[in-house]
Amino acid sequence: DTGVSQDPRHKITKRGQNVTFRCDPISEHNRLYWYRQTLGQGPEFLTYFQNEAQLEKSRLLSDRFSAERPKGSFSTLEIQRTEQGDSAMYLCASSPTFSTDTQYFGPGTRLTVL
Amino acid sequence: KNEVEQSPQNLTAQEGEFITINCSYSVGISALHWLQQHPGGGIVSLFMLSSGKKKHGRLIATINIQEKHSSLHITASHPRDSAVYICAVRWFGPRETSGSRLTFGEGTQLTVNP
């Protein structure tokens, strides 16, 4: 399967713990996006990478959140000192640089903070 | 107030009915996407529009740039069309720093009964 993959698919953690999610984009896709989706809402933009450079971060991304894409391929999203309000679906998407803007979404990681 | 508004929030139809979902946005955009999300989170891109109309099978998407409005139509609806349909826009802005980041509506939950 050559689509966008995310790992894990589900994560349950206790408040205060750190969690890390991984996204593997479609190979050769330069652009990678992280979005967060809470129940009953549409996704919200978190951050964007062009290759390894993190070019934009939403104000939603507090200092407890950090994202990396060290070699311009896979990306990780880490949440430190998780809070119950962090419970959501975390979606990753990728697109080629010179594209028609179509983004390809992964299946998401559902985080539950107890 | 969301910058991208969808209506209705929920829609129940009988199999075979013609369905319309609407999306309005506040300022100029470079592209509008219609996405489909099934239970479990997976998001699939249905259409990307910057003007006019597109058709794929039983799905038709239209956009009126002057009125800042788009519609998604489903002809001869079927229970397998049951999903959340999400409208998302790319605002005008520098691709170099923001890529193709999307702003999403809250989604329309469609249920088609047999």
Interface residues (C-beta under 8 A of the other chain):
Chain A: R31 Y33 Y35 Q37 G40 Q41 G42 P43 E44 F45 Y48 Q50 L55 E56 M89 L91 A93 S95 S99 T100 D101 T102 Q103 Y104 F105 P107 G108 R110
Chain B: V4 S30 A31 H33 L35 G40 G41 G42 I43 V44 S45 M48 I86 A88 R90 E96 T97 S98 G99 S100 R101 L102 T103 F104 G105 E106 G107
